[in-house]
Amino acid sequence: MAVEQGLGPMDPRHLQADPQLLNLHLLRFAAACAVFYEHLMPHIAMGLSSSGGRLDAGFEALRSVAILGVDVFFLISGFLMWQLSAELRGAAPAWEFLRRRIARVYSGYWPFVGLALLLYFVYFPERVEDKNLVLSFSLLPAPWADTTALLPDTLMLPVAWTLIYEIYFYLLLTLLAALGLWHRRWVLPLGIWLSLLATVWAWASDAFALPGLLQRPVAATLYLTPYLLQFLIGAWLARSLRGRRLASPWLFAALAGGGLLVFGWANLVHFQGELISGVWTPQRVVLALPAIIALLLCALSLDQRGRCAFPVLARPLGEATFAIYLLHTLGLLWVVTSGLHAWLVEQRMVISGYLLVSLGIIGLSVLYAHWIDQPLYAAARTLMRAKGRSRLDPSALQVYPQEAAGRDGR
């Protein structure tokens, strides 16, 4: 990894590290927009085809890399979860951490799954019975159920499949912390190697091919999931960067650009744009790693140097990420069912109209995150009696004496 040795604790450059991780917020927002874009393109393509038009090749090329938004989320999640669990040792602190994560996920998620249920009852009542309502609200599939439980179409909010994996990661982290293992030096490297071996085996054996994938128990699919590799690498990066100063952000930006080009080329040429499909998950995760790791390191390097292109917008946009991720599919559904999509086609305003719709959904998400989501989270924490730290800890970007940087691992 391209890093320099940690600076002395009194070095004035230490004060340049941005305690708000503004560029990390912007990266989260960019990942949410990438997912939004990937779901938006079929609506625009459908609208253009209705009037005899078609999407330019540039849109499809951008969509070929936009699918990495979810991969960026899993990597950042691992990074942030290490930040928020840096002092966890023992059952009581681990349980406290899990209560905070439960309060965060469900207070942000339940309002949107409730809205989705309302929209389905109003516009598609016949399709409600096809949804797994218990799983849609609990995000906890039975381990012995087959993997069809993880299919997005079985959920009221299809994008919530990623939250099922997040809950799994939190439970795994909590268990390791309760056993006093999470901070052992060998745990993360061992977990990464085991997950990497499982991913390579899944690639080589077509373990995610149909119909075998859907017939496998959920527990086996979660164990084999390559997304765990991204989560663990994110946590390992957070730990490894303690007390170190990253190289120039331009180096990581160049590496990220090259990684995105390689991924997009492989997706379009070798996978015909189908890397988004679950059957190609191992291939997608492995091919995505160079690009998404470089993107994360670029954001962190900028934060270390106190540089941010949009310092005023970064935090509100980052905090609205969860709302954007959950709201955008419902917003697009409403555009179709309300007749707005047909009107945009008639007026030949498909691209400009959907651009305005997208900006509206993002703006609404920012307002929701500030005025509704944060109070709901605070209420959920009180209800769960979940105290302790909930803000991001920028310790991975701070500079410590070397003995302090290594004290938490034995």
SELUMTI-485773 format. One record per atom (N, C-alpha, C): x, y, z. Coordinates in pm, whole numbers, plus 50000, padded with zeros to 5 digits. Each point is the difference from the previous one (the first is absolute). Example, Ala and Ser with C-alpha at 12.3 -4.5 7.8 and 13.67 -1.06 7.14 Angstrom:
<atoms>
513194943150780
499115011950000
500905012050000
499655010549928
500825011950006
499235010950073
</atoms>
This chain:
<atoms>
500854988050000
499155012050000
500885012450000
499615010149928
500825012049990
499725009150118
500804998950106
499855008750116
501375004550044
500015011150072
501225004750061
499924997050149
501134999750068
499984997750143
499285011450070
499414996650116
499245009950075
500865011650043
499445012050000
500705011850042
500045000450152
500875008050055
500065001450144
498715006050053
499624997150126
498715004650052
499905015250011
501135007250003
499935014550011
500245006749865
500154992349895
500225005849869
498785008549961
500225012549953
498865008649966
499124994349891
500554991149916
499164994049896
498934991150061
500234995750124
498994992050070
498675007550008
500095013350014
498795007950016
499225001349869
500614995849887
499315001349873
498984989049977
500094989050077
499054989149980
498595004850028
499104997849909
498635004850013
499214990750091
499585004850120
499304991250094
498604996249953
499525006349895
498644997149954
499964989949885
501154995949951
500054990349891
499085004149885
500135012549957
499075005649902
500054992649867
501194996249956
500104993049872
499444985950009
500074994050118
499364987150018
498485001349989
499465010950053
498575002849983
499665001349851
500855007349926
499745001949857
500094986849924
500924991350042
500114986949934
498754991750026
499465000550122
498744992950029
498885005549912
499955013249987
498975006149917
500164995949854
501254999849951
500244995949862
499584985549978
500244991450099
499594986049989
498484998949992
499295007950083
498544999949994
499515004949865
500645010449946
499615005149868
500274989849891
501084992250015
500304989649902
498904989549996
499544995850120
498894990450006
498745006149940
499745012650033
498865007349946
500085000149847
501165003349947
500185000949855
499744986549934
500504989350062
499834986749942
498534996349991
499195004150100
498574997149998
499225009949913
500585011749979
499335010249921
500074997149851
501104994349955
500214998249857
498914991949929
499494989050058
498914992949931
498765008649978
499705008850094
498845008949985
500245009749884
501205005649994
500305009349890
500024992649867
500604988149997
500044992249876
498604996649952
499124996350094
498634996749964
499285012349944
500255011550063
499365012249952
500485004149863
501314998649976
500545003749870
499534990549891
499924987150031
499554990349899
498555002349962
499215005250092
498585002749971
499845010849894
501015008749991
499935010749900
500994997949886
500484987649988
500904996749889
501455003350023
500385003950121
501405003250029
500704988650071
501245002250037
500754990050074
501125006950078
500494993050100
501095005350081
501305000249922
500795010550020
501325000449940
500904989650065
501064996449932
500944990050052
500655004850129
500155013150014
500625005450121
499204996850125
498685000349990
499154996650114
500224985650041
500084991149903
500204985950030
501394997550058
501005007249948
501354998650053
500065004250146
499345011150030
499975004750139
499244990350089
498944994349946
499234990450078
500824987550031
500944996549913
500814988050021
500875000950123
500315012450044
500785001750123
499145005050116
498825005149970
499115004950106
499564988850093
500044987649953
499604988850084
500944998150118
501155006950000
500954998750110
499585008150123
498895007349991
499545007650115
499804991150122
499414988549982
499774990850111
501324994950057
500974997049913
501294995250045
500725010650084
499895012649959
500585010950078
499345000750138
498684998150003
499305000150128
500534989450095
500214987849951
500474989350087
501415002850050
500865005449914
501365003350041
499995011050106
499255010749977
499905010950097
499384995250129
499014991049990
499364994850120
501024993150089
500864991649941
501034993650080
500945010050064
500375010449923
500875010450053
499355007150119
498755003949983
499325007450106
499704991250121
499684987449975
499704991250113
501244997650086
501174999649938
501214999350084
500145012850081
499745011349937
500075012750071
499075000050122
498784995249981
499015000450107
500154988750100
500884990349971
500184988750092
501444998950048
500735011049990
501444999650027
500344996150143
499075001850092
500294996850141
499164988450052
499344992749913
499104989450045
500784987850048
499784996550127
500564987750055
499044994950105
499484988249979
499104994150098
498555000749958
499184992050071
498604998449961
499195012850017
500185007050111
499185011950026
500245011049897
501275003949971
500215010249895
499534995249863
500174987149973
499574994849869
498485001249986
499284996550106
498545001049997
499575014549987
500735009150065
499715014349988
500195004649854
501074995549937
500255003349859
498874994949913
499564987550022
498954994249918
498695007650017
499695004250120
498785007950021
500045013149923
501185006449998
500125012449922
499804997549851
500574989049949
499854997049858
498564996449967
499324992650087
498594996849979
499175012849996
500275009050095
499275012750004
500235007949871
501254999949951
500335007749879
499324994249877
500114987049981
499484993849878
498485000749995
499344995550106
498554998649993
499285013550011
500545009550075
499355013250005
500065006949865
501064997249922
500085005749867
499254992249895
499844987050024
499444991149899
498484998750008
499464998250119
498574997150014
499085010649939
500285013250012
499105009649935
499884997749850
501084996049934
499964998349855
499354986849961
500234989550077
499324987449966
498505001550027
499635008050099
498585002950022
499405007849884
500775009749949
499535007649883
499884991049879
500954990749983
499924990649889
498764991350009
499684995350119
498804991850020
498755008049964
499965012650038
498865008649966
499865001649850
501115002549931
499955001749854
499534987349931
500464988650048
499584987349939
498514997450023
499515003250119
498574998150026
499145009149912
500515012049971
499245009549919
500074996449852
501204996749949
500184998449856
500104985349956
500544991450083
500214986049960
499584990450112
498755000550044
499594991550113
500164985049971
499894996249873
500124985949965
501434994850016
500985009150007
501404995850009
500514999350144
499185004650095
500444999950140
500204985750048
499144990949956
500114986250045
501274993249949
500645005749898
501254994449950
501205004350083
499795009350092
501085005350081
500094992650133
501224998650048
500234994150131
499975011450104
498825002250059
499845011450090
500824998650127
500104987850051
500784997950123
501465003549976
500554994949892
501405003049968
500165014649963
499015005649931
500105014149959
500135009350120
499374996650112
500085008550119
501134995850093
500294987150009
501004995350096
501425000149945
500154997949869
501314998849936
500804988250055
499304990150055
500654988450061
499454987249938
500614995249893
499524987549940
500314988150089
499154990049997
500274987650074
501234993349940
501004996050080
501234994249945
499764987449918
498954992550034
499724987649929
499175002049872
499475012149980
499245002949878
500934999849880
499434997949880
500875000349883
500285014449959
500935001649910
500525013349966
499005008649924
498894994549958
498975008449936
499545011050095
500204998050131
499625010450097
500815012749982
501164999049936
500855011749981
499755007249868
499104994849918
499725006649873
499335013550023
500475010649934
499415013250020
498505000549977
499504992449903
498585000649967
499104994750111
500554992850097
499184995050110
499815010550108
500705011449991
499955010450102
499125011649956
499365006450097
499225011949968
500895010949941
501205001350054
501005009149945
501134991549942
500064998149870
501024991049943
501435003450040
500305013050016
501385003650036
500374995650140
499024995750080
500274996250139
500784986950010
500244993249887
500804987750008
501385003050057
500535011949973
501325003450054
499965001350152
498865004250055
499885001450145
500014986350068
499514989749932
500074986550056
501464996150021
500845003349903
501434997250014
500625008650110
499575012650008
500535008850105
499684994550139
498774995650020
499634994250129
500864987850030
500244991949899
500874988350016
501405004350043
500555010549937
501335004750037
500015005150144
498955007350040
499965005250136
499934988750103
499224989749969
499894988650092
501354992850012
500694998549888
501304993550002
501005008250081
500025013149977
500905008850075
499694999550149
498715000450035
499604999650140
500454987150067
499844988849931
500424987250056
501504999750025
500785004649903
501465000050016
500425009350113
499325011750011
500335009350108
499634994350136
498854993350008
499584994150127
500964989250045
500604992849905
500974989450032
501415005650020
500155013149984
501325006150017
500944997449885
499464997049881
500844996549886
500125011149897
499035009249996
499925009849891
501295008049986
500715002550110
501185008649993
501314992350005
499954987049997
501244992449987
500645002849864
501295001149997
500695003749876
499734990149887
499814987550034
499904989849896
498594998249946
498985005950068
498614997149963
499655005749862
500255012849978
499635006049871
500794993949884
501344998650011
500714993349889
499494985849974
499744992550106
499484986449982
498635000349934
499145009050047
498675001149939
500075003949854
500915009149966
500155004249860
500484988449914
500984992550049
500504988749922
498944989249982
499264997050107
498944989949988
498915004649904
499645012750009
498975005349910
500525000449857
501275003449982
500585000149866
500024986049941
500384990150080
499994986249952
498584995549962
499025003850084
498614996549969
499565006749871
500425012549979
499635007249878
500624993749876
501294996750010
500684993749887
499384986349970
499694992550106
499364986949978
498635001849935
499235010050046
498685002549942
500125003949853
501035007649966
500235003849860
500344987649917
500964992250050
500484988549923
498954989149985
499134998650100
499024989049999
498625004449955
499855012849962
498685005449963
498984997550111
500445002550124
499134997450115
498785009150004
500055011249927
498875009350000
499154998549875
500264989649922
499214997749880
498624994750036
499055002349912
498644995050019
499894986049939
499124991450054
499095002550113
500614996450135
501284995450000
500604995650125
500035010850107
500235012449959
500055011050097
498715001150078
498864999649930
498715002150067
499614988250088
500564988449974
499674988250080
500884998650123
501045008250011
500924999250112
499385006850123
500254994850121
499505006950121
500585014050012
499215009050058
500445013850017
501315000750079
500134991850103
501205000350083
501254997549916
499934990449908
501154997049914
500295011549905
498975006249946
500205011249908
500635011850071
499545002750123
500585011050077
501464997150034
500304987650032
501404996550031
500895001849877
499494996149885
500805000749878
500025013849937
499135009150045
499845012549928
501305007649985
500385003849880
501215008149980
499885014050059
498785004550027
499845013350060
500665000650136
500094988750070
500704999650128
501465003949981
500594996249887
501385003749972
500155015249996
499065006949936
500075014549994
499855006250138
499084994850079
499795005150135
501264998450085
500614988349995
501184997350082
501205008249953
500155001849870
501095008449950
499825014450046
498755004949999
499745013550051
500415001350145
499664990150083
500405000350140
501514999350015
500644991749919
501464998750007
500685013149960
499475006949901
500575012949960
499895009950115
498855000550067
499835009350112
501034997350108
500254987450027
500984996550102
501425003049953
500314996549878
501365001349949
500435014649984
499055008949977
500345014049975
500205008050127
499774994150115
500215007250125
501485003850011
500235013050022
501375004750018
500795001649872
499354999749885
500715001149873
499425011449916
500865005149916
499565010549908
500014994449859
498905001549932
499854994549866
500765008249897
500334993649891
500665006849888
499035009949935
500465006349894
499215010449934
498644994849954
498945008050019
498684995749951
499974998549848
500895007149930
500004999049854
500454986149955
500914994050076
500424986449968
498824990450010
499255001250109
498854991050019
498895003249900
499855012849962
499005003649899
500354993549866
501305000149965
500414993649875
499784985050005
500324993750115
499784985650013
498514996849994
499175008550063
498554997749996
499475001449858
500475010149926
499565001749863
500374988149913
501244995250016
500414988249925
499204987850037
499734998350130
499214988650046
498585000349945
499415012049995
498645001349947
499964996849851
501035004549927
500054997149857
500124985049975
500854993350077
500174985549983
498714992850034
499365004150109
498754993550040
498925002049895
499845012549954
498985002849899
500254992449872
501274999249957
500344992549879
499674985250017
500394994250114
499724985950025
498504997450005
499265009250061
498554998350012
499345000149862
500385009649916
499365001349870
500464989449900
501304997049999
500574991349896
499864985350038
500334996550123
500044985950038
498734995150068
499225009350059
498794995950072
498755006349942
500135006849885
498865006149931
499165008850092
500665006750092
499315009150090
499224993150110
500234987050022
499204992350095
500684997550133
501085007150032
500664997950128
499115003850118
498945007349973
499075003450107
499224987850047
499924989849918
499254987950035
500694992650114
499194994550090
500544992850114
500834987949964
499774994349883
500764988149962
501475003449973
500315012849978
501375004249976
500595007250121
499434998250117
500475007350118
501494998050029
500534987850001
501454998550027
500865007749901
499664998949871
500785006949898
499925015250020
498815004750027
499795014350018
500805005350118
499974992950113
500685004750120
501515000649979
500564989649941
501454999749977
500425011049903
499265001749892
500345010349902
499805014150055
499115001550097
499695013250055
501015004750103
500704990750065
500835003650115
501035010949971
500804999249893
501005010649978
499375013949991
498905001249928
499385013149980
499415005450129
499254991950072
499325005350118
500975002650115
501064992050013
501005002850102
500715013249970
500345002149872
500665012649962
499085011950024
498704998549974
499065010950026
499965003450148
499964989950086
499975002450144
501285006850045
501154995249954
501285005950041
500145014349948
499455002849883
500025013749948
499215009350091
498814995850040
499185008250090
500705002250133
500604989550056
500685001350128
501245008749989
500724998949889
501195008349980
499625014849993
498915002949931
499535013949995
499605004950139
499344991650077
499595004050135
501215002250090
501044991949984
501215002250078
500595013749972
499865004749879
500595012949961
499025011550015
498804997450049
499035010550022
499455006149873
500014992249891
499505005149872
498634994149971
499095008449958
498664995349962
499395009849902
499514995049888
499455008649896
498695006550043
499214992950082
498695005150041
499844998650151
500755007750078
500004997950145
498655002750066
499245009249945
498705003250061
498984989149971
500064994249881
499014990149960
500354985850044
501274997650030
500464986250020
499244992850110
499915006150118
499354993050111
498514997849975
499215010249962
498574997149975
499774989949889
500825000249896
499844990049894
500374986150049
501074999150078
500384987150055
498974994450095
499445008550083
498994995450096
498684996349931
499805005249879
498794996649925
500154987449917
501184993850004
500274988349915
499004988850023
499724996750126
499084989050031
498625002949943
499545012450017
498685003749949
499974999649847
501055004849934
500064999549854
499934985649952
500754991450066
500074986049960
498634993350011
499245003250104
498724993450022
498855006849927
500105013149979
498885007549943
499974999749848
501164998749935
500015002549856
499154990049921
499994987350041
499184990449925
498515002850017
499625004550121
498605003650023
499635012449918
500935009449991
499745011949920
499824996649853
500844991149950
499884995949860
498714992249976
499604991850098
498744992849989
498835009749992
500055010550082
498935010049999
499955007449867
501165002949942
500035007049871
499244992149894
500164986950002
499334991549901
498514998950030
499664997050125
498604997650035
499155012749999
500625011450022
499245012550004
499685005449862
500634994549898
499815005149864
501035010349958
500905003750093
501015010049966
500964994849892
500304987350004
500884994349898
499375001449861
498734996649989
499325001149870
499985014549953
499805009450093
499975014249963
501375004549950
501064995550066
501355003749957
500284994649860
499504988049970
500184994349866
499265008549897
498765003850031
499205008149907
500675013449972
500595005850105
500635013249985
501444999149949
500474987849975
501394997949957
500985006450098
499754997750127
500835005450108
500524988850089
500264988549943
500354988450082
501285002550080
501075003949932
501285001650070
499955011950095
499565011549953
499945011750087
499004998150113
498874993549969
498984997750103
500514990950109
500664989149963
500534990950101
501175006250077
500735009249936
501035007250073
499395008450112
498905006949969
499325007950102
499404991050109
499454988649960
499474990550098
501124995350093
501164997149943
501124995150080
500455010650100
500125012449953
500385010950091
498975001850110
498724998349964
498945001250101
500104989150105
500284987749958
500124988950095
501205002150091
501105004849944
501195002550082
499735011250100
499375010949953
499685011050090
499054995750111
499004992249964
499054995050100
500724991050101
500954992149953
500744991250089
500845007950099
500615011049954
500795008450089
499125005850110
498835005149963
499085005550100
499524989250095
499684988449946
499544988950083
501074995950100
501244999049953
501084995650088
500185009550117
499845012949975
500225009850107
498815001250094
498805000849944
498835003250081
499254987850053
500164988649937
499234988350042
500914988450042
500974996749914
500834988350027
500805001550129
500665011150021
500815001750120
499164999750127
498845006850006
499164998550120
499514985750021
499664992949890
499584986150015
501134991350055
501215002549953
501144992450050
500245002850148
499895012650039
500175003450141
498944993250086
498754999849949
498924993350075
500254985050008
500484994149891
500284985750000
501134996650097
501025008350006
501094997850096
499505000650143
499105009450025
499425000950134
499174987750032
499204995649903
499164988350020
500834987550023
501094998849925
500884988550012
500995001350116
499975011750066
500985003050105
501424998149948
500195004849879
501294998849934
500765013050018
500964999950087
500805011850027
501344998549928
500955008550038
501334998749943
500155007749871
501134997949936
500395007949884
499174996049878
499545010049927
499294997449876
500565008149883
500845010050031
500615007949893
501244993149945
500375003649879
501214994249942
501215004550078
500914990850022
501265002850067
501095000849895
500615011849984
501015001249895
501374995050042
500074990650095
501294995750053
500884993649894
499414994349894
500824993849896
500835010449927
499605012750008
500735010449929
500915007850093
499924997650130
500815007450093
501374993550015
500925007450058
501374995450011
500314997250146
500464988050029
500314995750134
501464995950008
500585000050121
501284993150015
499834985349961
501024993949947
499874986549948
499544990050105
500455001850126
499554990250101
498525001550030
499465012149990
498585001850023
499194994449884
500525001249879
499284995149884
499844984950003
500904992850064
499924985650000
499504993950127
499525008350093
499654994950131
498724992050001
499115002249902
498704993650008
500024985949941
501094995349945
500034986549945
501044991750073
499634987650033
500934991650076
500194987149925
</atoms>
